[in-house]
Amino acid sequence: MPAIKVAARWACVFLGSALAANAAMADNWNLALDQDGIKLYTSNASQGQVKSWKATATIKGNLSSVVALLNDQTNLPKWMDKVMSVEKLQQMKDGEDLYYTVIDAPWPAKDQDNILYTKWRQDPSTYEMVQTVMSEPGYLNESKGRQRQAAYKAEWRLLPVGNGNIHVTYQAEVDPGLERVPNWMKNMYTYQMPVKTMQNMMALSLDSYQGASFAYVSEPANTALAANASALDAE
């Protein structure tokens, strides 16, 4: 593992950068796929050569169990497509973490890596949980034999809609850090990874995460669920 270059005092910088960057993420979406309960939208990215993507699906579970799933870095490579490994570098506080992540790229391309800062927040009216993800590629020295991504920003949105269902939205854009991104890599990031990740997520059992609880997660009242479901129906 590369040596750490900067200290934990950068945590506040990560937070400010993450919120600002995600506020600028794409919002003009084009439907690219609607199949087997998964919808995939794409849009021109705010930077880089790879389109932004937004994938949606509905899964069984409560908020805490899905948050626990996304917090379980040891199991992320089992269902997040192309993710080879995830290592927690630092837990800054409840709901804030720093990870080192490696993405599998087929030979002869180098595997890609990045350092990702994540933070959870909850909307008090809808109970929606939002995990903001922001890269900080300079936090660690680059690894020999791997390509450091120039930028990555994402959101996971978990909206409870009743009957034990959570509407999941995975939105992201990536700059692989290459002068010229080959078409196969563009397709891998924009289409293959989000769709396969959502397919795998829908097929998971969350039984091992039942009973999980977090100080920053409140489970919703029935009135909030009804309003959330109505809002989705109106989309």
N, C-alpha and C positions, 0 to 999 in steps of 0.2 A: 504494500500500500504506500502511495506517495506520502511524503512528509507534509504536515500541515503548515501552511504558509502564513495564515492570519489567525488572530485570536478570536475568542467568543464575543468580543466587543462589537464585532461586525453584525451581530444578530439583529440589532435595530435597523441597520442598513439593508439587510436582506428583506425585512418586513416592509419597509418603505418601498423598495424596488419592486417587490412582488405585487403589492397592491396597485402601484402605479402601472406596471406592465400589464397586469390582467385587466385593468380597466380599459386598456387600449386594444384588447383582443377583438378579433373579427366579429361582426354582428350581421353581415349581409350573407345569409346562408342559402346554398342551393342543395336541394335534396338529391343525393347521389344513390341512395339505396333504401328500400323499405321492404324488409324481408324477415320472416320468422320472429317478429317482435322487436327487431332492431331497426332503427332509422339512423342513417349516416348522412350528415350534411358537410359540405366543403365550402371554403371561401378563400379568396386571396389573402395571403398572410400579410401582417404588418411589416415583416422583414423576412428576408431569405427567399429561397427558391421553392420551398415546399408549402403546399396549401395548408391552411388551417383545417381542422376537422372537429366535428361535434357528433358524438354517437349517443343515442338514447335507448334505454330498455327499462323494463320493469321486472324487479326480482322480489322474491319472498324474503321477509325478514323485518326486524325493527331497526331503528336508527343505530342503536348501540352496536348491534351485531355487524352491520355493514361498516361502521366506523372501525370496529375491531379488525375486520377483514383487511381494510385498507392500511391499518396501522401495523399489520403483521408482516414485517419485511422479510422474514425467513420464508414465507409461503408465497410472496408476490411472484417469484419466477415460475411457480407452478401454474399460474393462470393468466398472468399478463404477458401477452405475446411478445416474443423476442427479448424479453428481459432475462438476462443470464444470472445476474446476482444483484442483491441490494444489501448494503451494509450501513447500519445506523452509526453515524459519526458522533452525534451529540443530541441529547434531549435538552432543549433550552428551557422549556417550561411545559406545563400541561398543554397539549395540543400543538406544540411547536417542535419540529425535529429537523435534523440535517442528515442526509443520506448520500452515500456514494453508490451510483447505479451504473451497470454495464449492460449495453444493448448488443445482442448478437447480430453481426452482419456477415453475409456469406463471403467466402474466399473468392477473389483475392482482396476484397475490401477489409479494412481494419475494423475490429469491433469498436463501438463508440461508447464513450463514458461521459459522466457528468456528475456534478454535486448539486443536489436538489434540496432546497429549503421548503418545508411544508408547514402550513398553519391551518387549523380548523377554526371556523366561526359558525354561529347559528343565528338564523333569523328568528326573533322572538315571536313574530306573528304567525308565520307559516311553519315554523320548526325546521325549515330546510337547513341541512348541514352543508357547508361549503368548505372544501379543502383547496386552498390556494397552493400551487406548486410553482417554484421559480428557481431557475438555475443560477448558480454562482460558480462559473467555471474556473475562476482564479483562486478558489479557496484551497485547492490542493495542486501540487505540482503535477504536470501531465505525466501519464504512464507511458513507458516505452511500449510500442506495438499497438497502442490504442489511439483512436481519433477523439479528441475532446470536442464535444458539441459546443458551438459558439453561443447558443441560446436555447432555452426550453422554457415554456410557460404553459400552465395547464390549470384546469379547475375540475374537481369532482363535485357534483351537486347531488345530494340525496334528499328527495322530497317525499315525505310520507303521504300516501293517498288512500289509506284505509284498507280493510280486509287483509292486514298483514303484508301489504305491498309497499315497496319503495321504488319511486321513479328515479332512475339513475341517469345523469348526464355527464359524459366525459368529453371535455373540450380541451384542445391543445394545439400548439404550433411549435415547430422545432426548426432550428437552423443547424444542420449537421456540421457546419464549420469547413465545408469544402468549397473550393473555388468554382467547381462545376459539379452539381449534384446529378448523378445518373438517374435516368427515368425509373429504373427498377427500385432505387432507394426512395424516390418520391412516392411511388406506388406503395412501397412497404409501410412508410410512415403514415400516409394519408388514408389508405384503404385497408390494407391487410391487418396492421396492428390494432387499430380501434375496433374493427369488426370482430376479429378473432378474440380480442380481449373481452368484449361484451358477450360473445357466445360462451366463452369459458366461465365468465362470471354468472351468467344465467343458469349454467349447469351445476354450479357449486352447491353443496349443502353447507348451511351456516350453523348447523347443530353445535359444532364445537365452540362457537362464539356466543351461543345463547347464555344469558346471565351476565354478559359483559356490561360494565357501566363506567361512565366517565363523568368527571365533574363538569365538563363543558358541554355535555349532551343532555337535553331534556326531551323526554318522550312526549308526543302531542296528545291533546285532548281531541275527542271525536269531532267537535265543531271545526277545528282546524283541518282535519282530514277531509271533511266534506267540502270545504272551500278550496282546498288544493286540488281535489279530484275535478271539481267544476272548472277550475282554471285550466287544467290540462285538456278537458273536453272541448274547451273553447278555442284551443290553438288550431 
